[in-house]
Amino acid sequence: MANDDEQSRKTVASKRQCKRKASDLPTDWTNMQKRKDGKRRQRFDELFSALPRSANVIDSNSMVDDLPDEFKQQLKAYIIERCPGSAEIADVLFWVAEQFPQQLRSKEMCETVESVTLIGADINSRLSKQHDPTGARRENMAIYDLACGHALGGLMLAYRFSFIKVVCIDKEERPCWSSYRAAFEKFGKKANKDDSTVTDNVSFVSGDITSDCFEPKSGDYLMCLHGCNELSPYVLTKAREVRAGFAIMPCCLRDGMLGVTTTSSNNNWGIVDDTARYSIQVGILAGKFGVTKIAAISQLITNRFLILIGDYWNSKPRQE
């Protein structure tokens, strides 16, 4: 942990970076008016834009523990609103921020909460009686958090879907994996009294997802947030092969990797705007795999904001 002088200096710097006073932001999220387009997540745009910024997104170096107290309270209210019925998740996240100040970034927290909100709703729909009338998928599904990094997304899904096995996979286990898991054990609620732990249904596997450590089956759900370059099409290929559901948030998609070039060496005709280039490449990726839904989190959080969501479970086996 930082010493007192360093912590004080960082807190002052963080306060300078905040664009608005927390007192200027709404305090009652539940009574805020929805925008006319009905996109509920946009109610929080003012909060996202007020957090420390780098260019047009939340500063990736901004740590939650460094934020002024009034902003922490606003973030807690936001998390409670985004996790209905599970207010303890705010306690989980802020305990980690306080106990391990260098492990929870403002940007990672916001983009994970927003992504998991959308993905959790999709999984819930896949397991409804309409889409899973016999309950067979519900009984057999496993969720994979691939190239999981901090694995917060996988842990949050495991907490919401306590009856589903969740496997987080990355090349190495980060220290924050143990911190987040300890926090869920401290503040979380056991789904069943017979469970030995709150996080009974989640595990971490160290390995390369292109190896035999990742062997999904039909009906599973594959999540990959911020997979770089070939990783996103690899996970989509795997989902199609085994007929699984998926939620893929591509990060970098190298120009020309998908067969379409959007940049020119002399800058005479290339697409300069990064958001436009990224959106085009994600659209191309979606087209190649027959994805019919592209969701988005707020662009005020990250410039890699699109999520490909779909399901091959009921599709016919692909003929090679």
Disulfide bonds with the S-S distance in Angstrom:
none
